[in-house]
Amino acid sequence: MSGRAIGLYRNLYNTCSAGKLEDAESLIRQGAPVNWFDEDLTGIESGSTPLYMASQNGHVDVVRLLLDKGAAVDKALNDAGGGATPLLIASQLGHLEVARVLLEKGAEIDKAKKSGSTPLYMASQNGHVDVVRLLLDKGAAVDKPGADGCTPIIIACCNGHLPVVRLLCERGANPHAADKDAVSAFDYANKEGHSAIAAYIKEQQGK
């Protein structure tokens, strides 16, 4: 790639991060590549892409543009960056419409980052119930654990997100789930003082 192409790509990266749709369109018309994975040339050490940055910052129109122009929907950060995909970061931050567009364009719904956390896990962790519902509607694995054995319902219990806990249980999550240290969803809710969640989990365990 030429020096001009590198410059265009870096400009596109910054433009997409800022959500400047018209400027992004102009850069692409000038020949800015939407995919470029040579971190030594781009200077982007995490392996982040324009699509990742647009997804992270909730710029749905820019996300749609990049995907229409051939951006790799599942290109993740490198190991140093944690391995998150655009769908995972959008789910983590509650960007519902971004997540919807990424899924419509074929994003791998259960692709986990380096720690083993999936998009559903991250949405559950942060209480984004609408994103959780979308992911479940599209077929996300409800009880897929991370590297520590934590499942979405465990982290939702730990962080006090009752609407998410209810939704996960309605969609088949295991209320008896426990992590690798045998600490259960109920134990986390009880320990963190989330009494309503602890009571709800106890009720679900009795069914």
MIDOSE-1310 file (N, C-alpha, C; in nm, 2 decimals, decimal comma, always signed):
residues 207
msgr	+0,08/-0,12/+0,00/+0,00/+0,00/+0,00/+0,09/+0,13/+0,00; +0,04/+0,23/-0,07/+0,11/+0,35/-0,08/+0,10/+0,43/+0,05; +0,19/+0,53/+0,06/+0,18/+0,63/+0,17/+0,05/+0,70/+0,17; +0,00/+0,73/+0,04/-0,13/+0,80/+0,03/-0,25/+0,72/+0,09
aigl	-0,24/+0,59/+0,06/-0,35/+0,50/+0,11/-0,34/+0,49/+0,26; -0,22/+0,48/+0,32/-0,21/+0,48/+0,46/-0,27/+0,60/+0,53; -0,24/+0,72/+0,47/-0,29/+0,84/+0,52/-0,44/+0,85/+0,51; -0,50/+0,80/+0,40/-0,64/+0,80/+0,38/-0,71/+0,70/+0,49
yrnl	-0,64/+0,59/+0,51/-0,70/+0,50/+0,61/-0,70/+0,56/+0,75; -0,59/+0,62/+0,78/-0,58/+0,68/+0,92/-0,69/+0,79/+0,93; -0,71/+0,87/+0,83/-0,81/+0,97/+0,83/-0,95/+0,91/+0,84; -0,97/+0,80/+0,77/-1,10/+0,73/+0,78/-1,12/+0,68/+0,92
yntc	-1,02/+0,62/+0,97/-1,03/+0,57/+1,11/-1,08/+0,68/+1,21; -1,01/+0,79/+1,20/-1,05/+0,90/+1,29/-1,19/+0,96/+1,26; -1,22/+0,97/+1,13/-1,35/+1,02/+1,09/-1,46/+0,93/+1,14; -1,44/+0,80/+1,12/-1,55/+0,70/+1,17/-1,56/+0,70/+1,32
sagk	-1,45/+0,72/+1,39/-1,46/+0,73/+1,53/-1,54/+0,85/+1,58; -1,53/+0,96/+1,50/-1,60/+1,08/+1,54/-1,75/+1,08/+1,48; -1,78/+0,98/+1,40/-1,92/+0,97/+1,34/-1,95/+1,07/+1,23; -1,85/+1,11/+1,16/-1,87/+1,21/+1,05/-1,90/+1,13/+0,92
leda	-2,03/+1,11/+0,90/-2,07/+1,03/+0,79/-2,03/+1,08/+0,65; -2,05/+1,21/+0,63/-2,02/+1,27/+0,50/-1,87/+1,27/+0,47; -1,79/+1,29/+0,57/-1,65/+1,29/+0,55/-1,60/+1,15/+0,53; -1,66/+1,05/+0,59/-1,63/+0,91/+0,57/-1,66/+0,87/+0,42
esli	-1,78/+0,91/+0,38/-1,81/+0,88/+0,24/-1,71/+0,94/+0,14; -1,67/+1,07/+0,17/-1,58/+1,13/+0,08/-1,44/+1,06/+0,08; -1,39/+1,02/+0,19/-1,27/+0,95/+0,20/-1,27/+0,82/+0,13; -1,38/+0,75/+0,14/-1,40/+0,62/+0,07/-1,40/+0,64/-0,08
rqga	-1,47/+0,75/-0,13/-1,46/+0,78/-0,27/-1,32/+0,81/-0,32; -1,24/+0,87/-0,23/-1,10/+0,90/-0,27/-1,01/+0,78/-0,26; -1,07/+0,67/-0,22/-0,99/+0,54/-0,22/-0,94/+0,49/-0,09; -0,99/+0,55/+0,02/-0,96/+0,50/+0,16/-1,00/+0,35/+0,17
pvnw	-0,91/+0,26/+0,21/-0,95/+0,12/+0,23/-1,03/+0,11/+0,36; -1,14/+0,03/+0,36/-1,22/+0,01/+0,48/-1,16/-0,10/+0,57; -1,08/-0,18/+0,51/-1,01/-0,29/+0,58/-0,86/-0,28/+0,56; -0,79/-0,28/+0,67/-0,64/-0,28/+0,67/-0,59/-0,34/+0,80
fded	-0,53/-0,45/+0,79/-0,50/-0,52/+0,92/-0,35/-0,52/+0,95; -0,27/-0,44/+0,88/-0,12/-0,44/+0,90/-0,10/-0,33/+1,01; -0,09/-0,37/+1,13/-0,08/-0,27/+1,24/+0,06/-0,20/+1,24; +0,16/-0,26/+1,18/+0,29/-0,20/+1,17/+0,28/-0,07/+1,08
ltgi	+0,20/-0,08/+0,98/+0,18/+0,03/+0,89/+0,08/+0,13/+0,94; -0,03/+0,09/+0,99/-0,13/+0,18/+1,03/-0,09/+0,25/+1,17; -0,01/+0,19/+1,25/+0,02/+0,25/+1,38/-0,08/+0,23/+1,48; -0,19/+0,15/+1,45/-0,30/+0,12/+1,55/-0,27/-0,01/+1,62
esgs	-0,20/+0,00/+1,73/-0,15/-0,11/+1,80/-0,25/-0,22/+1,84; -0,37/-0,17/+1,87/-0,47/-0,27/+1,92/-0,53/-0,35/+1,81; -0,51/-0,31/+1,69/-0,57/-0,38/+1,58/-0,71/-0,33/+1,55; -0,75/-0,22/+1,61/-0,88/-0,16/+1,59/-0,90/-0,11/+1,45
tply	-1,02/-0,11/+1,40/-1,06/-0,07/+1,27/-1,16/+0,05/+1,27; -1,18/+0,11/+1,15/-1,29/+0,21/+1,15/-1,42/+0,16/+1,19; -1,46/+0,03/+1,15/-1,58/-0,03/+1,19/-1,59/-0,05/+1,35; -1,48/-0,09/+1,40/-1,48/-0,11/+1,55/-1,50/+0,03/+1,62
masq	-1,44/+0,13/+1,57/-1,45/+0,26/+1,64/-1,59/+0,32/+1,62; -1,65/+0,30/+1,50/-1,78/+0,35/+1,48/-1,88/+0,27/+1,57; -1,86/+0,14/+1,58/-1,95/+0,06/+1,67/-1,93/+0,10/+1,81; -1,81/+0,12/+1,86/-1,79/+0,16/+2,00/-1,85/+0,29/+2,03
nghv	-1,86/+0,38/+1,94/-1,91/+0,51/+1,97/-2,05/+0,53/+1,93; -2,12/+0,42/+1,88/-2,26/+0,43/+1,85/-2,30/+0,50/+1,73; -2,22/+0,51/+1,63/-2,25/+0,58/+1,50/-2,31/+0,48/+1,40; -2,44/+0,46/+1,41/-2,50/+0,35/+1,33/-2,49/+0,38/+1,18
dvvr	-2,51/+0,51/+1,14/-2,50/+0,54/+1,00/-2,36/+0,51/+0,94; -2,26/+0,54/+1,02/-2,13/+0,51/+0,97/-2,10/+0,36/+0,97; -2,15/+0,29/+1,07/-2,14/+0,14/+1,07/-2,20/+0,08/+0,94; -2,32/+0,13/+0,91/-2,39/+0,08/+0,79/-2,31/+0,11/+0,67
llld	-2,26/+0,23/+0,66/-2,18/+0,27/+0,54/-2,06/+0,17/+0,52; -1,98/+0,15/+0,63/-1,86/+0,07/+0,62/-1,90/-0,07/+0,58; -2,01/-0,13/+0,64/-2,05/-0,26/+0,61/-2,09/-0,27/+0,46; -2,16/-0,17/+0,41/-2,20/-0,17/+0,27/-2,08/-0,16/+0,18
kgaa	-1,97/-0,11/+0,23/-1,85/-0,09/+0,15/-1,75/-0,21/+0,17; -1,80/-0,31/+0,24/-1,72/-0,43/+0,26/-1,63/-0,45/+0,38; -1,66/-0,37/+0,48/-1,58/-0,38/+0,61/-1,60/-0,52/+0,67; -1,50/-0,58/+0,72/-1,50/-0,71/+0,78/-1,58/-0,70/+0,91
vdka	-1,70/-0,77/+0,92/-1,79/-0,75/+1,03/-1,74/-0,80/+1,16; -1,66/-0,91/+1,15/-1,61/-0,97/+1,27/-1,46/-0,95/+1,30; -1,40/-0,85/+1,24/-1,26/-0,82/+1,27/-1,25/-0,77/+1,41; -1,17/-0,85/+1,49/-1,16/-0,82/+1,63/-1,03/-0,75/+1,66
lnda	-1,03/-0,69/+1,78/-0,90/-0,64/+1,83/-0,80/-0,75/+1,84; -0,67/-0,72/+1,84/-0,57/-0,83/+1,86/-0,57/-0,86/+2,00; -0,48/-0,96/+2,04/-0,47/-1,01/+2,18/-0,43/-0,89/+2,27; -0,35/-0,80/+2,23/-0,31/-0,69/+2,31/-0,43/-0,60/+2,34
ggga	-0,52/-0,59/+2,24/-0,64/-0,51/+2,26/-0,76/-0,58/+2,33; -0,74/-0,71/+2,36/-0,84/-0,79/+2,43/-0,93/-0,87/+2,34; -0,92/-0,86/+2,21/-0,99/-0,95/+2,12/-1,14/-0,92/+2,10; -1,19/-0,80/+2,14/-1,33/-0,77/+2,12/-1,37/-0,75/+1,97
tpll	-1,49/-0,79/+1,93/-1,54/-0,76/+1,80/-1,62/-0,64/+1,80; -1,66/-0,58/+1,69/-1,75/-0,47/+1,68/-1,88/-0,50/+1,75; -1,94/-0,62/+1,73/-2,06/-0,66/+1,80/-2,05/-0,66/+1,95; -1,94/-0,71/+2,00/-1,92/-0,72/+2,14/-1,91/-0,58/+2,20
iasq	-1,83/-0,49/+2,14/-1,82/-0,36/+2,20/-1,95/-0,28/+2,20; -2,03/-0,30/+2,09/-2,16/-0,23/+2,08/-2,25/-0,29/+2,18; -2,25/-0,42/+2,21/-2,33/-0,48/+2,31/-2,29/-0,44/+2,45; -2,16/-0,43/+2,47/-2,11/-0,39/+2,60/-2,16/-0,25/+2,64
lghl	-2,16/-0,16/+2,54/-2,19/-0,02/+2,56/-2,34/+0,02/+2,54; -2,42/-0,08/+2,50/-2,57/-0,06/+2,49/-2,61/+0,00/+2,36; -2,53/-0,01/+2,26/-2,57/+0,06/+2,13/-2,66/-0,04/+2,05; -2,79/-0,04/+2,08/-2,88/-0,13/+2,03/-2,89/-0,14/+1,88
evar	-2,90/-0,02/+1,82/-2,92/-0,02/+1,67/-2,79/-0,06/+1,60; -2,68/-0,02/+1,66/-2,55/-0,07/+1,60/-2,54/-0,22/+1,60; -2,58/-0,28/+1,72/-2,58/-0,43/+1,73/-2,67/-0,49/+1,63; -2,79/-0,43/+1,61/-2,89/-0,48/+1,52/-2,83/-0,48/+1,37
vlle	-2,77/-0,38/+1,33/-2,71/-0,37/+1,20/-2,60/-0,47/+1,18; -2,51/-0,48/+1,28/-2,40/-0,58/+1,27/-2,46/-0,72/+1,26; -2,56/-0,75/+1,33/-2,62/-0,89/+1,32/-2,68/-0,91/+1,19; -2,75/-0,81/+1,14/-2,81/-0,82/+1,00/-2,71/-0,84/+0,89
kgae	-2,59/-0,80/+0,92/-2,48/-0,81/+0,82/-2,39/-0,94/+0,85; -2,44/-1,02/+0,94/-2,38/-1,15/+0,96/-2,28/-1,16/+1,07; -2,28/-1,07/+1,17/-2,18/-1,08/+1,28/-2,20/-1,21/+1,35; -2,09/-1,27/+1,39/-2,10/-1,39/+1,47/-2,14/-1,36/+1,61
idka	-2,26/-1,41/+1,65/-2,33/-1,37/+1,77/-2,26/-1,41/+1,90; -2,19/-1,52/+1,90/-2,13/-1,56/+2,03/-1,98/-1,55/+2,02; -1,92/-1,48/+1,93/-1,78/-1,46/+1,92/-1,73/-1,39/+2,05; -1,65/-1,46/+2,12/-1,60/-1,40/+2,25/-1,47/-1,33/+2,24
kksg	-1,44/-1,24/+2,33/-1,31/-1,18/+2,34/-1,21/-1,27/+2,41; -1,09/-1,22/+2,43/-0,99/-1,31/+2,49/-1,02/-1,37/+2,62; -1,10/-1,30/+2,70/-1,14/-1,35/+2,84/-1,24/-1,45/+2,83; -1,30/-1,47/+2,71/-1,41/-1,57/+2,70/-1,55/-1,50/+2,71
stpl	-1,56/-1,37/+2,73/-1,69/-1,31/+2,74/-1,75/-1,29/+2,61; -1,88/-1,31/+2,59/-1,95/-1,30/+2,47/-2,02/-1,16/+2,47; -2,08/-1,13/+2,35/-2,16/-1,01/+2,35/-2,28/-1,01/+2,45; -2,34/-1,13/+2,46/-2,45/-1,14/+2,56/-2,40/-1,12/+2,70
ymas	-2,29/-1,18/+2,74/-2,23/-1,16/+2,87/-2,21/-1,01/+2,90; -2,15/-0,94/+2,80/-2,12/-0,80/+2,82/-2,24/-0,71/+2,84; -2,34/-0,74/+2,76/-2,47/-0,67/+2,77/-2,53/-0,70/+2,90; -2,53/-0,82/+2,95/-2,59/-0,86/+3,07/-2,51/-0,79/+3,19
qngh	-2,38/-0,79/+3,18/-2,30/-0,73/+3,28/-2,33/-0,58/+3,31; -2,37/-0,51/+3,20/-2,39/-0,37/+3,21/-2,54/-0,33/+3,21; -2,63/-0,43/+3,21/-2,77/-0,41/+3,23/-2,84/-0,36/+3,11; -2,79/-0,38/+2,99/-2,85/-0,33/+2,87/-2,96/-0,44/+2,82
vdvv	-3,08/-0,43/+2,89/-3,18/-0,53/+2,87/-3,23/-0,54/+2,72; -3,24/-0,42/+2,65/-3,28/-0,43/+2,51/-3,18/-0,50/+2,42; -3,05/-0,48/+2,45/-2,95/-0,55/+2,37/-2,95/-0,70/+2,41; -2,97/-0,73/+2,53/-2,98/-0,87/+2,58/-3,10/-0,94/+2,50
rlll	-3,21/-0,87/+2,49/-3,33/-0,92/+2,43/-3,30/-0,95/+2,28; -3,24/-0,85/+2,21/-3,20/-0,86/+2,07/-3,11/-0,98/+2,05; -3,01/-1,00/+2,13/-2,91/-1,11/+2,11/-2,98/-1,24/+2,14; -3,07/-1,25/+2,24/-3,14/-1,37/+2,26/-3,24/-1,41/+2,14
dkga	-3,30/-1,30/+2,09/-3,39/-1,32/+1,98/-3,32/-1,37/+1,86; -3,19/-1,34/+1,85/-3,11/-1,38/+1,73/-3,04/-1,51/+1,75; -3,06/-1,57/+1,87/-3,00/-1,70/+1,89/-2,88/-1,71/+1,98; -2,84/-1,61/+2,05/-2,73/-1,61/+2,14/-2,74/-1,72/+2,24
avdk	-2,63/-1,79/+2,27/-2,62/-1,90/+2,37/-2,64/-1,84/+2,51; -2,75/-1,87/+2,58/-2,79/-1,80/+2,70/-2,70/-1,83/+2,82; -2,64/-1,95/+2,82/-2,56/-1,99/+2,93/-2,41/-2,01/+2,90; -2,36/-1,95/+2,79/-2,22/-1,97/+2,75/-2,13/-1,90/+2,86
pgad	-2,04/-1,97/+2,92/-1,96/-1,92/+3,02/-1,83/-1,85/+2,97; -1,78/-1,76/+3,05/-1,64/-1,70/+3,02/-1,54/-1,80/+3,08; -1,41/-1,75/+3,07/-1,30/-1,83/+3,11/-1,31/-1,86/+3,26; -1,37/-1,78/+3,34/-1,38/-1,80/+3,49/-1,51/-1,88/+3,52
gctp	-1,58/-1,93/+3,42/-1,71/-2,00/+3,44/-1,83/-1,92/+3,47; -1,81/-1,79/+3,47/-1,93/-1,70/+3,49/-2,02/-1,70/+3,36; -2,15/-1,71/+3,38/-2,24/-1,70/+3,27/-2,31/-1,57/+3,28; -2,39/-1,53/+3,17/-2,45/-1,40/+3,17/-2,54/-1,38/+3,30
iiia	-2,61/-1,49/+3,34/-2,70/-1,47/+3,45/-2,62/-1,44/+3,58; -2,51/-1,51/+3,60/-2,43/-1,48/+3,72/-2,38/-1,34/+3,72; -2,33/-1,28/+3,61/-2,28/-1,15/+3,62/-2,39/-1,05/+3,63; -2,51/-1,08/+3,57/-2,63/-0,99/+3,59/-2,67/-0,99/+3,74
ccng	-2,67/-1,10/+3,80/-2,70/-1,11/+3,95/-2,60/-1,03/+4,03; -2,47/-1,05/+4,00/-2,37/-0,98/+4,07/-2,38/-0,83/+4,06; -2,42/-0,78/+3,95/-2,42/-0,64/+3,92/-2,56/-0,58/+3,95; -2,66/-0,66/+3,99/-2,78/-0,60/+4,03/-2,88/-0,56/+3,92
hlpv	-2,88/-0,63/+3,81/-2,96/-0,60/+3,70/-3,08/-0,70/+3,69; -3,18/-0,67/+3,77/-3,30/-0,76/+3,78/-3,38/-0,77/+3,65; -3,40/-0,67/+3,57/-3,47/-0,69/+3,44/-3,40/-0,79/+3,35; -3,26/-0,78/+3,35/-3,18/-0,87/+3,27/-3,19/-1,01/+3,33
vrll	-3,18/-1,03/+3,46/-3,20/-1,16/+3,52/-3,33/-1,22/+3,49; -3,44/-1,15/+3,50/-3,57/-1,20/+3,46/-3,57/-1,25/+3,32; -3,52/-1,16/+3,23/-3,53/-1,20/+3,09/-3,45/-1,32/+3,06; -3,33/-1,33/+3,12/-3,24/-1,45/+3,09/-3,31/-1,58/+3,14
cerg	-3,38/-1,57/+3,26/-3,45/-1,69/+3,31/-3,57/-1,72/+3,22; -3,64/-1,62/+3,17/-3,75/-1,65/+3,08/-3,70/-1,72/+2,95; -3,58/-1,69/+2,92/-3,52/-1,75/+2,79/-3,44/-1,88/+2,82; -3,45/-1,93/+2,94/-3,39/-2,06/+2,97/-3,26/-2,06/+3,04
anph	-3,21/-1,95/+3,09/-3,09/-1,95/+3,17/-3,10/-2,04/+3,29; -2,99/-2,10/+3,33/-2,99/-2,19/+3,45/-2,98/-2,11/+3,58; -3,08/-2,11/+3,66/-3,08/-2,03/+3,78/-2,98/-2,09/+3,89; -2,94/-2,21/+3,86/-2,85/-2,28/+3,96/-2,70/-2,26/+3,91
aadk	-2,68/-2,18/+3,81/-2,54/-2,16/+3,75/-2,44/-2,12/+3,86; -2,32/-2,17/+3,85/-2,21/-2,13/+3,94/-2,08/-2,12/+3,86; -1,99/-2,04/+3,91/-1,86/-2,02/+3,84/-1,77/-2,13/+3,88; -1,64/-2,12/+3,83/-1,54/-2,22/+3,85/-1,51/-2,24/+4,00
davs	-1,54/-2,14/+4,08/-1,51/-2,16/+4,23/-1,64/-2,20/+4,30; -1,74/-2,24/+4,22/-1,87/-2,29/+4,28/-1,95/-2,18/+4,35; -1,92/-2,06/+4,31/-2,00/-1,95/+4,36/-2,12/-1,93/+4,27; -2,24/-1,94/+4,32/-2,36/-1,94/+4,23/-2,41/-1,80/+4,20
afdy	-2,51/-1,80/+4,11/-2,58/-1,67/+4,08/-2,65/-1,62/+4,21; -2,71/-1,71/+4,29/-2,77/-1,67/+4,41/-2,67/-1,61/+4,51; -2,56/-1,68/+4,52/-2,45/-1,64/+4,61/-2,40/-1,50/+4,58; -2,38/-1,47/+4,45/-2,34/-1,33/+4,41/-2,44/-1,23/+4,45
anke	-2,57/-1,26/+4,42/-2,68/-1,16/+4,44/-2,68/-1,13/+4,59; -2,68/-1,24/+4,67/-2,68/-1,23/+4,82/-2,56/-1,15/+4,87; -2,45/-1,18/+4,83/-2,32/-1,12/+4,87/-2,32/-0,97/+4,84; -2,37/-0,93/+4,72/-2,37/-0,79/+4,68/-2,49/-0,71/+4,73
ghsa	-2,58/-0,78/+4,81/-2,69/-0,71/+4,87/-2,81/-0,68/+4,78; -2,82/-0,76/+4,67/-2,93/-0,75/+4,58/-3,04/-0,84/+4,62; -3,11/-0,80/+4,72/-3,21/-0,90/+4,79/-3,32/-0,94/+4,69; -3,37/-0,85/+4,61/-3,48/-0,88/+4,52/-3,44/-0,98/+4,42
iaay	-3,31/-0,97/+4,37/-3,26/-1,07/+4,28/-3,24/-1,20/+4,34; -3,18/-1,20/+4,47/-3,16/-1,33/+4,54/-3,30/-1,40/+4,56; -3,40/-1,32/+4,59/-3,53/-1,38/+4,61/-3,59/-1,44/+4,48; -3,57/-1,37/+4,38/-3,61/-1,41/+4,25/-3,54/-1,54/+4,20
ikeq	-3,41/-1,55/+4,22/-3,33/-1,66/+4,18/-3,38/-1,78/+4,27; -3,40/-1,76/+4,40/-3,44/-1,87/+4,49/-3,58/-1,92/+4,44; -3,67/-1,83/+4,39/-3,80/-1,88/+4,34/-3,78/-1,96/+4,21; -3,69/-1,91/+4,13/-3,67/-1,99/+4,00/-3,60/-2,13/+4,03
qgk	-3,52/-2,13/+4,13/-3,45/-2,26/+4,16/-3,56/-2,36/+4,21; -3,67/-2,31/+4,27/-3,77/-2,40/+4,32/-3,87/-2,46/+4,22; -3,86/-2,41/+4,10/-3,95/-2,45/+3,99/-3,91/-2,58/+3,93
